[in-house]
């Protein structure tokens, strides 16, 4: 049985989150949390919260043992994009985008 946890509109670019998710996909949840605690990127903190939420969902809703959970699937989809402008030389502006992502983690018992 698969248990899903997700967060929407996370203030991290999906491209950066995917790099973090690739490192924890297929690992046991306790091992994944240790790896995430040592990653220097801010996206790792957001992914840690989603993994902990998936563990809590499995434990409270389906009475699964947290020690036997494994991360099966992880993905980060594109969320909302805010278009902003930054001051540039000679009184001009340069556009840039603030990207958001939807992060999903699926765990399963071994």
MOGI-V750471 format. One record per backbone hydrogen bond with DSSP energy under -1.0 kcal/mol. CO is the residue of the C=O (numbers start at 0). NH is the residue of the N-H. If there is no record, write none. Layout:
co,nh
CO,NH
CO,NH
This chain:
co,nh
2,106
4,104
6,102
9,11
9,100
12,16
13,17
15,19
16,20
17,21
20,24
23,26
26,70
27,31
28,32
29,33
30,34
31,35
32,36
40,43
42,46
43,47
44,48
45,49
46,50
47,51
48,52
49,53
50,54
51,55
52,56
53,57
54,58
55,59
56,60
57,63
64,67
67,109
68,28
69,107
70,25
72,105
74,103
76,101
79,99
81,97
83,95
85,93
88,91
91,87
93,85
95,83
97,81
99,78
100,9
101,76
102,6
103,74
104,4
105,71
105,72
106,2
107,69
